C-alpha cells in the first residue's frame, strides 16, 4: 500500500503551532475537562502554567531578622519578641530561626503614624 505524500505533510496551521511551541486549544480544553473531576478548580490557564508553557509571576517575600525589625520599628528586640508572641507581627520559621515579613513591619509603621 502506497502512502499519499500529502498525508505525510503537516498542514500550515499545524506547522505554525509547532513553531510557536503552543498546545492546540482543543487539546488544552479536552485535558482540562478530563482532569476536572480530580482537580477541582482547574482552568486552562492553570494547566498551561503547571506544565510550564507560561511563566507565572511569583512574588518573593522579603524577610527581616528580629534585630532588623527592631531597628526599623525603633524598638528593642524584646519588644519585637512580644509583638511576635502576641500576634501583632507574623513570623516565619526557617530552620529554627525567626524571620518577619517586611510588609508586616511596613504596615505596622504606617499604622502608627
N, C-alpha and C positions, 0 to 999 in steps of 0.2 A: 504494500500500500504506500503510495507516494503522499507526502505531506505537502500541502499548499504552502508556498513560500510566504504568501501574505499572512497566513495564520501564525507564522513564526515571528513576524514583525510586531513590535509593540506600537500601539496606537499613539499618535502625537500627544493626546491629553494624558495618557498613562506615562509617557516618557517625561513630560513636564512635571508630573507629580513626583516621579523618581528623582528628577534633577533637584527639585526643591526639598527633597527628603521629607515629604509630608505623608501622613497616613490619610487615605481617602476618607471623606466624611461619612460615607455609608458604612465603612468598616468600624470607625470610631463609634458611631451610633449603635451598631449591632453589638459590639463588645460591651458597651455601656449597658445596654438592655440585658445582656446575658449575665452580667455581674451584679446587676441591681439587687437581686434577692440576697446576695451575700455581702454586699457593701452598700447599706442604706445611705442615701445622700450623694452617691457617686454621680458626677456630671462629666460631660465630655472634656471640659477644661481640666478638671481634677485628674482625669485619666491620663490626658496628654502630659500634664505636669509630672505625674507619678512615673511615667515611662521615660521622662527626660526629653521630651520634644520641645517643651517650653521652659524657660528659666523662671523659677519662682523667686520673687523678691523676698529675701529673708532679712529681717531686721535683727541685728546683733545687739543684745542688751549689754550696755556697758555697766560695769560693777565697780564699786569702791570698797576699800578696806574700811574697817571701823575707824581707824585713825584719819583717813581721808574724809570720811563722812563727818567726823567730829570737827575737822578743820573747816570744811565747807559750811557747817552749821554754826560754827564759832561756839562750840560747847565742848565739854570734856568727854573722854572715851566712856567713863561710867554712865554719863547721861545718854550717850548713844546706846549703850547696853540696856538701859532702862527702856528706851524707846523701842528697841528690838523685842525685849521681853513683854512689854505691854501691847505690842502690835501696832504701834504708831508708825514704825518703819518695817517694811517687809525685809526678809533676809533670804539669801540663797546659800546653801551649804555646798562647798566644793572641796572634796577630800578633807573634810574636817575643819576647814576654815570658813569663816562667815564673811559673806560679801553682801553689799547693799546696792540695789539698783540706783543708778544716777538719777533717773527720772523721779524716783520717790523722794530723794533728797531735794531735788529742784522744786518739787511740788510742795514739800514741807516749808522750804524757804519762801516760796511765793505765797503760801497761806499765812505765814507770819507777818507779811508786810501788807 
